Amino acid sequence: MATVADGVGVRRWIVLSEDGRFVTLGRATDPSDEEVGHAEKALRAQGLAGWLAVMSGSPYARAAPSILMVRPLAGPRGSFEAAVEAFSADRRRSG
């Protein structure tokens, strides 16, 4: 039986960058519009872009988490699917 300790059932809001890196915005509550705006501004300031997304599952568990796009941030040029594949490739290298 899967447990929260396995990462199953864990939901987090993330910002997924075009190169597959991510940061967590929160787990207990949905991010506010202000928090999302600050994240988007920070991406632009670094010359990056990405997506606000919801990750279900742990990025550190064996089972791959699912990532659902919510909306683009800072005008990404690449596809969301390519960013998810870059995230997955990084997990395979690390894992």
C-alpha atoms as one frame of an Amber mdcrd trajectory, in Angstrom:
protein
   0.000   0.000   0.000   1.336   3.432  -0.952   1.784   6.006   1.778   2.509
   9.710   1.986   6.048   8.746   2.988   6.378   7.147  -0.470   5.495  10.504
  -1.999   2.170   9.237  -3.302  -0.614  11.669  -2.576   1.763  14.589  -2.061
   0.676  17.600  -4.102   2.791  20.688  -4.509   2.649  23.838  -6.589   5.850
  24.311  -8.572   7.471  26.580 -11.104   8.993  24.344 -13.790  11.652  26.053
 -15.904  12.237  25.309 -19.569  15.381  23.332 -18.705  13.555  21.053 -16.250
  14.624  22.669 -12.985  11.854  23.426 -10.522  11.097  25.224  -7.288   8.224
  24.540  -4.917   5.819  27.400  -4.255   3.860  25.572  -1.600   1.967  22.492
  -0.541  -0.577  23.377   2.132  -2.386  26.096   0.178  -2.661  27.379  -3.358
  -0.206  30.185  -4.165  -1.658  33.676  -4.189  -1.672  35.798  -7.323   0.979
  37.940  -5.630   3.264  34.920  -5.039   2.871  33.792  -8.645   3.593  37.340
  -9.820   6.790  37.459  -7.750   7.889  34.090  -9.179   7.266  35.293 -12.729
   9.185  38.522 -12.067  12.116  36.511 -10.638  12.179  34.266 -13.719  12.271
  37.288 -16.044  15.030  38.935 -13.992  17.200  35.846 -14.552  16.359  35.587
 -18.247  14.324  32.429 -17.639  10.783  31.291 -18.352   8.637  28.367 -17.372
   5.259  27.250 -16.118   3.189  27.274 -12.974   2.325  23.617 -12.463   1.017
  21.100  -9.968   3.224  18.117  -9.153   1.553  15.033  -7.690   3.995  12.679
  -6.030   7.492  13.255  -4.747  10.306  14.279  -7.094  12.622  12.217  -4.857
  10.687   8.923  -4.801  11.247   6.039  -7.224   7.854   6.487  -8.858   7.811
   9.389 -11.285   5.552  12.256 -10.207   2.936  13.607 -12.560   3.135  17.264
 -13.548   0.096  19.220 -14.711   0.570  22.605 -16.368  -1.507  25.447 -14.956
  -0.185  28.406 -16.983   2.965  29.768 -18.623   5.183  32.263 -16.788   7.492
  34.846 -18.414   6.762  33.722 -21.991   8.451  30.343 -22.446   9.697  29.632
 -25.974   9.863  25.855 -25.648   7.101  23.391 -24.955   5.844  22.262 -21.575
   6.348  18.659 -22.686  10.047  19.328 -23.390  10.448  20.843 -19.904   8.814
  17.783 -18.304  11.131  15.511 -20.314  14.159  17.543 -19.146  12.907  17.194
 -15.553  12.511  13.431 -16.033  15.954  13.073 -17.639  17.527  14.872 -14.684
  15.746  12.510 -12.270  17.097   9.491 -14.193  20.651  10.866 -14.036  20.345
  11.637 -10.324  18.618   8.511  -9.398
